[in-house]
Amino acid sequence: MTDTLILIDIQVGFDSPVWGKRNNMNAETNAARLLNHWRAQGWPVIHVCHSSETPGSPLAPDQPGHAFKPEVTPLPGETIIEKSVNSAFIGTDLLDRLQKNGAQKLVICGLTTPHCVSTTSRMAANYGFEVVLVEDACAAFSSNADMSWKPGATPLDPQLVHDSAVAHLHGEFVTAWQTVSFLERVS
């Protein structure tokens, strides 16, 4: 069975300044490269959309930020999974869809690395899927590291947040790759 590409929460709302400083401004471009390759091969693609239940969130269904970014907008017939928590498996039919399609290997990318990408990747591995994380098609924000619990702490750099999240996943839950080398491998 062919690898299934899962694009997580690549939505316009993540352009909002509310999230703070961001790393990897090329994440969407890299995700689009993966998506275009999958489409050209006719391989399975799943788009995940975060529908925030937090009032005023840029990702709330009634906000313009809920829309997918143009680079990765789903085509008619491509699967869209809507979720309201960090994991794309909770409260959705993602696991059933993957099992019915005989999926064994998942290729994951999206926003944000330490939250929805990490949680979905961890659960996927725990469900028995082989998971590839294309880390440079992901990004993190300074707001992803809430340091309010530690008096006098300064916000963490988003690159550090991203690298730390990937380092905690790689080897146990996922195999981390970069876009160029991964596309060379699957071509």
Helices and strands as residue ranges (DSSP letters): E 4-8, G 12-15, G 17-19, H 27-41, E 45-50, G 64-66, G 70-72, E 79-83, H 94-100, E 105-111, I 113-117, H 118-126, E 130-139, G 142-144, H 158-169, E 175-177, H 179-186
